[in-house]
Amino acid sequence: MSRKNILDYLAYVAIRILICGVQALPLETGRKMTRACAWLMNDVLRMRAAVVDENLTHAFPELSSKERSELARQMWEHLFLLVLEVAHVPRKIHETNWRKYIQLHNVAPLMRYLLSDRSVIIVTGHFGNFELGGYALGILGFPTFTVARNLDNRYLDHYLASFRAATGQHLIPKNGGYDQIKQVLASGGSMAFLADQYAGEKGCWVEFFGRPASAHKAIALLALEHDAPVAVCHARRLGKPMQFEMVTEGMADPRDDVGTVRDMTQWYTSQLEQSIRTAPEQYWWVHRRWKDTRKKRPTQKAA
């Protein structure tokens, strides 16, 4: 066994032990710990503080520096709560009791498409507990295929994949999985995408919180090519851990007039923004979502 494999396995064992400890904690005790961890990350270590503050300044220019700092601290608490919830979900939420933990809002249009013979594309972002979304859809009888980047630690990657697959969610690797995505949609399956990541200089440039953001064109192209309705969804925490609202923010059907690829990309990006504004502390403001390198190209000198 190589040195890397040994270190990866030791890291995996350490995290599994930590997760066992988290699972043994009452939720309220766990929440108190997440508040302490959030204070440590935000106020002491100042992790990615400049990125978070820049993003919040542009997204919410009306907020004071103190208000932005408080929102950043709440974001870190949310991130630690998400980990806490992922540890508890398999033991607590099942086919017989999911109503105790999850409320459904405006999901009827999505359910009608999922029950039809058409393929469906579900779009979400790093908002709320997005890990719960796919898990809960599986419990409701609607397994999806999800694009995910493999973790560098293969032991942790297998562990996370087992959580995602527990209720029938299937994973497609982010790199090299495009043909499999097309096969899923061609056969009438359902695909889920995290659609709020920077897509590079050649992506589709849209407005997100009033700033240019590069989005992947593939979602709109796949929807148009496979006649697949697009649903923008999220699973938002309601006040305390393990209480969620699953929401369909909006639906777009290619059979209606959805315009160009950019029009559809802008539409679902705006829908995601609308979701995030309902609970901005539950969004990952740590992302460099608004990297715009187009203005930094070196200009060619005239001959």
C-alpha positions, 0 to 999 in steps of 0.5 A: 500500500502506498504512502498516499493510500495509508494517509487517505485511509487514516484520514477516512478512519478519523472522519468516520470516528468523528461522524460517529461522535456527531451521530451520538450527540443530541441535535441541540448539543450539535448546534451549539458546537456549530455556533462555536465552530462558526465563531472560530472560522469567521472571527478568529481564523478569518477563513476566506474572509476577503472572498466572503465579504467581497461577495456579500458587499456586491450581493447586498450593498445595503448591509453594513460591515457589521451586518456582513460579518454577522451574515458570514458567521451565520453562513459558517454555522450553516455549513457545519449544520449541513455536515451535522445533518448529513450525519444524522439523516440516514438514521432519522429520515425514512420512507415512513416518517419523512413528513416529520422532517420535510415540508413540500412546497409547490412540488406538484408541477415537478411531480407531474413531469417526474411521473411522465415518460419525459426526461427531467432536469433538476437544477439547484445550487449550494444553497440550503441542504442540497445533499438532502434534496437528492436523498429525499427525492429517492425516499419519495420514489424519484431516484435521480442521476447526479453529476459530482466530482470524485473526492481525491480520497477514494475511501471518503469518496466511497463513503459519501457515494454510499450516502447519496446512493442510499435511496437510489441516487446515482452518481455520474463523474463530473469529468468524462460523464457527458455521454452517460448524461446524454444516455440518461436523458435519452432514456427518460431519466432525471438528471440533477445539477449544481448550477452555481459554479464558475464555468470559465471564460468561455461559459455563458455569461449571465447576471447573478446578484447584479454581477456578470457570472459565467454559467455552464451552457450544457444544462440549457443545451441538454434541455433543448436537445432532449425536450427535458423540462427544467425545474429549479429546486432547493431544500431550505432549513426551517429555523432548526436542524433537521427541519426542511422545506423542499421547494420548486422555485420554477419550471421551464418546458422547452415546448413553450417559448424558452428562447435561446440557450442564454435565455434559459441559463439566465432564467434558472440563474435568476431563479436560484438567486430568488431562492438564495434571497429567502435565506442568504445565510444558507448559501456558500458565499465562500465560492469565487463565483464571480471571477471575470477574467475577460477584461484581463486579456492582454491586448495585441499591439497593432502591427 
